[in-house]
């Protein structure tokens, strides 16, 4: 169910370390690019698990029997923070259909919050692989709500989740609410959440670091 892309100390480990580093986070372009790189690696790794078919490709010198994807996935992302990660996967799955979901934390005066999901633009997903990207898997509430919302729209063949950093709390929440058939690909895994639902040590607010601070709702 879980693939930690930093487990074998590849370049992903370097990119995640820069995402975390407060001395590097001031460079928004680099922050976005590192998220994009993780999305590219995740797309490549996920492609190894997809179905392929053989087709005859004409070349200037003859015909070659090439292997190509049987079906391209649907790439879905949670706005706005998921856009760089999504774009990285789209760089590789360049023929994919795309879905966009507006899900955010609506904070209350007592410090608690609920997930508000107000908008989704989605292609047909029946029988297709759906890959959902969001840089941080903290409590898991927004991803679970997104998964449930998408399942109301159709019956995907399988669902993958791609995140830069996951928390074990969020991983367990997805498992409890959605079962073990959701595969999670992450740049790294942390074990602690703050009382406000932020990952420790984490990296802070990925949306703000990628695109600038926002007004609190």
Order of alpha helices (4+ residues) and beta strands (2+ residues): beta-alpha-alpha-beta-beta-beta-alpha-beta-beta-beta-beta-alpha-beta-alpha-beta-beta-beta-alpha
